[in-house]
Amino acid sequence: MKKTFSFVLVLLVVLCLSVSCSKKADSSKKELTVYAYDSFCGDWGPGEGLAKAFEEKTGIHINLVSCDGAVELYSRLVYEGKACPADVLVGLSDSLEYDSSYFEPWTPNCVNDLIEYDKSTNLVPFDYGIYAFIVDTHSNGVPTLRCLEDLTKDGFKKKVILIGPSSSVGLGLLKWTVAALGEEKAFDWWEKMKDNALTISSSWSSAYGLFTENEAPIVISYTTSPVYHLMYENSDRYQAVEFTDGHIKTVEYLGILKQSSHKEEAKLFCEFLLTEGQNNIAVANTMFPANKAAVIAPEFSIALMPSKIIETDISVAQMTEYSRKWTELMVK
């Protein structure tokens, strides 16, 4: 029995050491925690595929944490503070204002290929879109559309779907009208559109859904929206219209947290998103890549690139005030 007991004891020690070594090996595996907006992490988003490709290339596992959108993404960081486990944030919008002290100052190797951006924020762009009105070319009786003011004419009555500033696209539309028309004329435009618009939706998804269900032949979206229909439906039915007023763009950013203890790995992942990952991001988000040298799907060649892009310095604080004024005007 003594021999049997000794054998069992030795066996247990060996097993414990084995488990201990196994746990140690697992815990030593490099891992990054990435907070990203839900459409990046979802079934149709680029996140999971990019995370897998990056791990296969580097051996670094990506733990994707889904957040609802840019507001929740940043709010979660602020709320968690020093306890925030994230190393990288992906999906911060230019419609919000951020405290740059949360983020590590960093210049990617491909910086010369990126679209112009404000480096003082410590955030780096990974894709962008340009706001435009999309027209259903199969719809009868849609007059020629050349500018924002055209939409207020009788011929467009109940033919337009707009979005309010509670949505990022709606906020972008409000910003566009102010940038193109000036504050006073912009709010005159919105007041006229109260009667002309079929509806003013609270989100892009509901607005675009109504549009594709033929409720109205015109909707606010992006110049790249027709690319989606060409890629997934082999259809050129929906077309973006270039306006003589000009257009404005919206940019999405990523950032490395200053408190991250894996900054070098985080930089590798961000570089991967800004180079090899650009086509996946562009296709999944149907947005332009921030890296101008990126090779992307040929369908993007049909996307409207307006000749006039308005560079605007309207601040987040000003947009907050415009949103308040918009609400007062539109709920009368």
C-alpha positions as CSV (number, residue, x, y, z in Angstrom):
1,M,0.0,0.0,0.0
2,K,2.9,2.3,0.8
3,K,4.3,1.7,-2.7
4,T,0.9,2.3,-4.2
5,F,0.4,5.5,-2.2
6,S,3.9,6.8,-3.1
7,F,3.2,6.1,-6.8
8,V,-0.1,8.0,-6.6
9,L,1.5,10.9,-4.8
10,V,4.3,11.2,-7.4
11,L,1.7,11.0,-10.2
12,L,-0.4,13.8,-8.6
13,V,2.7,15.9,-8.3
14,V,3.6,15.3,-11.9
15,L,0.1,16.2,-13.0
16,C,0.0,19.3,-10.9
17,L,3.3,20.5,-12.4
18,S,2.0,19.7,-15.9
19,V,-1.1,21.7,-15.3
20,S,0.9,24.5,-13.7
21,C,3.3,24.6,-16.7
22,S,0.3,24.5,-19.1
23,K,-1.4,27.4,-17.4
24,K,1.8,29.4,-17.4
25,A,2.2,28.7,-21.2
26,D,-1.3,29.9,-21.8
27,S,-1.0,33.0,-19.7
28,S,2.2,34.0,-21.5
29,K,0.4,34.1,-24.8
30,K,0.4,37.6,-26.1
31,E,-3.1,39.2,-26.3
32,L,-4.5,42.6,-27.1
33,T,-7.9,43.9,-26.0
34,V,-9.6,46.0,-28.6
35,Y,-12.7,48.0,-28.0
36,A,-14.6,48.6,-31.3
37,Y,-18.1,49.7,-32.4
38,D,-20.6,46.9,-32.9
39,S,-20.7,46.9,-36.8
40,F,-16.9,46.4,-36.8
41,C,-17.2,43.3,-34.5
42,G,-20.5,41.9,-35.9
43,D,-21.1,39.0,-38.3
44,W,-20.9,41.3,-41.3
45,G,-18.1,43.5,-40.0
46,P,-14.3,43.2,-40.7
47,G,-13.2,42.7,-37.1
48,E,-13.2,38.9,-36.6
49,G,-11.6,38.2,-39.9
50,L,-8.9,40.8,-39.4
51,A,-8.2,39.6,-35.8
52,K,-7.8,36.0,-37.1
53,A,-5.5,37.1,-39.9
54,F,-3.4,39.2,-37.5
55,E,-3.0,36.3,-35.0
56,E,-2.0,33.9,-37.8
57,K,0.7,36.4,-38.9
58,T,2.0,37.5,-35.5
59,G,0.8,35.0,-32.9
60,I,-0.9,37.8,-31.0
61,H,-4.5,37.1,-30.1
62,I,-7.1,39.9,-30.4
63,N,-9.8,40.0,-27.8
64,L,-12.6,42.1,-29.5
65,V,-15.0,43.9,-27.2
66,S,-18.1,45.3,-29.0
67,C,-19.5,48.7,-28.1
68,D,-22.6,50.2,-29.6
69,G,-21.0,53.1,-31.3
70,A,-18.5,56.0,-31.0
71,V,-20.3,57.6,-28.1
72,E,-20.4,54.4,-26.0
73,L,-16.8,53.5,-27.1
74,Y,-15.4,56.7,-25.7
75,S,-17.8,56.9,-22.7
76,R,-16.8,53.4,-21.6
77,L,-13.1,54.4,-21.7
78,V,-13.8,57.5,-19.6
79,Y,-16.0,55.6,-17.1
80,E,-13.5,52.8,-16.7
81,G,-10.6,55.1,-16.4
82,K,-7.4,53.4,-15.1
83,A,-9.3,50.1,-14.9
84,C,-10.0,50.1,-18.6
85,P,-8.4,46.8,-20.0
86,A,-8.4,48.0,-23.6
87,D,-5.1,48.5,-25.5
88,V,-6.7,49.9,-28.7
89,L,-10.0,51.7,-29.5
90,V,-11.3,51.4,-33.1
91,G,-14.2,53.5,-34.4
92,L,-14.0,57.0,-32.9
93,S,-15.9,59.5,-34.9
94,D,-15.0,63.0,-35.8
95,S,-18.4,64.1,-34.6
96,L,-17.2,63.9,-31.0
97,E,-14.5,65.7,-29.0
98,Y,-11.8,63.6,-27.2
99,D,-9.3,64.1,-24.5
100,S,-6.0,63.4,-26.3
101,S,-4.3,62.6,-22.9
102,Y,-6.0,59.1,-23.0
103,F,-4.1,58.2,-26.1
104,E,-0.5,57.4,-26.9
105,P,1.3,59.8,-29.3
106,W,2.2,57.6,-32.3
107,T,3.0,58.0,-35.9
108,P,2.4,55.0,-38.1
109,N,5.0,53.9,-40.7
110,C,2.5,54.6,-43.5
111,V,1.7,58.1,-42.3
112,N,2.7,59.6,-45.7
113,D,0.1,57.5,-47.4
114,L,-2.7,58.5,-45.1
115,I,-5.3,61.2,-45.6
116,E,-4.5,64.4,-43.9
117,Y,-5.4,64.5,-40.2
118,D,-4.8,66.4,-36.9
119,K,-1.9,64.6,-35.2
120,S,-2.4,66.5,-31.9
121,T,-5.4,64.3,-31.1
122,N,-3.1,61.2,-31.0
123,L,-5.8,59.5,-33.1
124,V,-5.2,58.0,-36.6
125,P,-7.8,57.7,-39.4
126,F,-8.5,54.3,-40.8
127,D,-11.5,55.1,-43.1
128,Y,-13.7,57.9,-44.2
129,G,-16.9,58.7,-46.0
130,I,-18.4,61.6,-48.0
131,Y,-22.0,62.6,-47.4
132,A,-24.3,62.7,-50.4
133,F,-27.9,62.2,-51.4
134,I,-28.6,58.8,-53.1
135,V,-31.2,58.7,-55.9
136,D,-33.2,55.6,-57.0
137,T,-32.8,55.8,-60.8
138,H,-35.7,53.4,-61.3
139,S,-38.2,55.8,-59.8
140,N,-40.3,57.9,-62.1
141,G,-40.9,61.6,-61.8
142,V,-37.7,62.6,-59.9
143,P,-36.6,66.1,-61.1
144,T,-33.0,66.9,-61.8
145,L,-31.1,67.4,-58.5
146,R,-28.1,69.7,-58.4
147,C,-27.9,71.3,-55.0
148,L,-29.3,71.4,-51.4
149,E,-31.8,74.2,-52.3
150,D,-33.4,72.0,-55.1
151,L,-34.7,69.6,-52.4
152,T,-37.0,72.4,-51.0
153,K,-38.8,72.8,-54.4
154,D,-42.3,71.4,-54.9
155,G,-41.1,68.7,-57.3
156,F,-39.3,67.0,-54.4
157,K,-42.2,67.1,-52.0
158,K,-42.4,63.8,-50.0
159,K,-39.6,62.3,-52.2
160,V,-36.8,62.8,-49.6
161,I,-35.8,60.8,-46.5
162,L,-33.7,62.8,-44.0
163,I,-32.1,61.9,-40.7
164,G,-32.0,63.9,-37.5
165,P,-28.8,64.8,-35.6
166,S,-29.4,62.1,-32.9
167,S,-27.6,59.9,-35.5
168,S,-24.1,60.5,-36.7
169,V,-25.2,60.7,-40.3
170,G,-28.0,63.1,-39.4
171,L,-25.4,65.2,-37.4
172,G,-23.3,65.1,-40.5
173,L,-26.1,66.3,-42.7
174,L,-26.7,69.2,-40.2
175,K,-23.0,70.1,-40.4
176,W,-23.1,69.9,-44.2
177,T,-26.0,72.3,-44.5
178,V,-24.3,74.8,-42.2
179,A,-21.0,74.5,-43.9
180,A,-22.5,74.8,-47.4
181,L,-25.2,77.4,-46.8
182,G,-24.2,79.3,-43.7
183,E,-26.0,79.1,-40.3
184,E,-29.1,81.3,-41.2
185,K,-29.8,79.7,-44.6
186,A,-29.1,76.2,-43.2
187,F,-31.9,76.5,-40.7
188,D,-34.2,78.1,-43.3
189,W,-33.5,75.0,-45.4
190,W,-34.4,72.7,-42.6
191,E,-37.6,74.5,-41.9
192,K,-38.7,74.2,-45.5
193,M,-37.7,70.5,-45.4
194,K,-40.2,69.9,-42.6
195,D,-42.9,70.0,-45.3
196,N,-40.9,68.5,-48.1
197,A,-39.3,65.4,-46.4
198,L,-41.3,62.2,-46.3
199,T,-39.8,61.6,-42.9
200,I,-36.9,62.6,-40.7
201,S,-35.6,59.3,-39.3
202,S,-33.7,58.8,-36.1
203,S,-31.1,56.5,-37.7
204,W,-29.3,55.7,-40.9
205,S,-30.5,52.1,-41.0
206,S,-34.2,52.9,-40.7
207,A,-33.8,55.7,-43.3
208,Y,-32.0,53.6,-45.8
209,G,-34.4,50.7,-45.2
210,L,-37.3,52.9,-46.1
211,F,-35.4,54.0,-49.2
212,T,-34.7,50.5,-50.5
213,E,-38.3,49.6,-49.7
214,N,-39.3,52.3,-52.3
215,E,-41.0,54.6,-49.8
216,A,-39.2,57.6,-51.3
217,P,-36.6,57.9,-54.2
218,I,-34.0,60.0,-52.4
219,V,-32.1,59.5,-49.1
220,I,-29.1,61.0,-47.3
221,S,-26.2,58.6,-47.1
222,Y,-22.6,58.4,-48.5
223,T,-21.1,58.6,-51.9
224,T,-19.9,55.0,-51.4
225,S,-23.5,53.6,-50.8
226,P,-23.9,52.6,-54.5
227,V,-20.7,50.5,-54.2
228,Y,-22.5,48.2,-51.7
229,H,-25.4,47.6,-54.2
230,L,-22.9,46.8,-57.0
231,M,-20.8,44.4,-54.9
232,Y,-23.7,42.5,-53.2
233,E,-26.6,42.9,-55.7
234,N,-24.8,43.5,-59.0
235,S,-27.0,46.6,-59.4
236,D,-26.3,50.2,-60.4
237,R,-29.8,51.3,-59.7
238,Y,-28.8,53.7,-56.8
239,Q,-26.6,56.6,-57.6
240,A,-25.0,59.4,-55.6
241,V,-25.6,63.0,-56.8
242,E,-22.8,65.6,-56.9
243,F,-24.0,69.0,-55.6
244,T,-22.7,72.4,-56.7
245,D,-22.7,73.3,-53.0
246,G,-19.9,70.9,-52.3
247,H,-19.8,68.0,-49.9
248,I,-18.2,67.3,-46.5
249,K,-16.5,64.1,-45.3
250,T,-16.6,62.2,-42.1
251,V,-13.6,60.3,-40.7
252,E,-13.3,57.3,-38.4
253,Y,-10.2,56.9,-36.1
254,L,-8.3,54.4,-34.0
255,G,-6.1,55.1,-31.0
256,I,-3.7,53.3,-28.7
257,L,-4.3,53.8,-25.0
258,K,-1.5,55.5,-23.2
259,Q,-2.0,53.2,-20.2
260,S,-1.7,50.0,-22.3
261,S,1.1,47.7,-21.2
262,H,1.3,46.2,-24.7
263,K,2.0,49.3,-26.8
264,E,4.4,47.7,-29.3
265,E,1.9,44.9,-30.0
266,A,-0.9,47.5,-30.3
267,K,1.2,49.5,-32.8
268,L,1.7,46.3,-34.9
269,F,-2.1,45.7,-34.9
270,C,-2.9,49.3,-35.9
271,E,-0.3,49.2,-38.7
272,F,-1.9,46.0,-39.9
273,L,-5.3,47.7,-40.0
274,L,-3.8,50.7,-41.9
275,T,-2.1,48.5,-44.5
276,E,-3.2,44.9,-45.1
277,G,-6.6,45.4,-43.5
278,Q,-7.7,48.4,-45.6
279,N,-9.5,46.5,-48.3
280,N,-11.4,44.4,-45.7
281,I,-12.4,47.5,-43.8
282,A,-13.4,49.4,-47.0
283,V,-15.6,46.5,-48.3
284,A,-17.2,45.7,-44.9
285,N,-17.9,49.3,-44.0
286,T,-18.5,50.5,-47.6
287,M,-16.2,53.5,-46.9
288,F,-13.1,54.8,-48.5
289,P,-9.8,53.6,-47.0
290,A,-7.7,56.2,-45.1
291,N,-4.6,54.8,-46.8
292,K,-4.5,56.4,-50.2
293,A,-2.0,53.7,-51.4
294,A,-4.3,50.8,-50.5
295,V,-5.4,48.4,-53.2
296,I,-9.2,47.9,-52.8
297,A,-12.1,46.2,-54.6
298,P,-12.6,47.5,-58.2
299,E,-16.2,48.3,-57.5
300,F,-15.1,51.4,-55.6
301,S,-14.2,53.0,-58.9
302,I,-17.9,53.8,-59.3
303,A,-18.0,55.8,-56.1
304,L,-18.6,59.5,-56.6
305,M,-15.6,61.6,-55.6
306,P,-17.0,65.2,-55.6
307,S,-14.8,67.9,-57.1
308,K,-15.6,70.2,-54.2
309,I,-15.0,69.0,-50.6
310,I,-15.8,71.7,-48.0
311,E,-13.1,72.0,-45.3
312,T,-14.9,73.1,-42.2
313,D,-13.7,74.1,-38.8
314,I,-17.1,73.8,-37.1
315,S,-16.3,72.6,-33.6
316,V,-18.1,69.9,-31.6
317,A,-19.3,72.6,-29.2
318,Q,-20.8,74.5,-32.1
319,M,-22.5,71.3,-33.4
320,T,-24.0,70.7,-29.9
321,E,-25.5,74.2,-30.1
322,Y,-26.7,73.6,-33.6
323,S,-28.3,70.3,-32.6
324,R,-30.2,72.1,-29.8
325,K,-31.4,74.8,-32.1
326,W,-32.4,72.1,-34.7
327,T,-34.5,70.4,-32.1
328,E,-36.3,73.6,-31.1
329,L,-37.0,74.4,-34.8
330,M,-38.1,70.9,-35.9
331,V,-40.4,69.9,-33.0
332,K,-42.6,73.0,-33.2
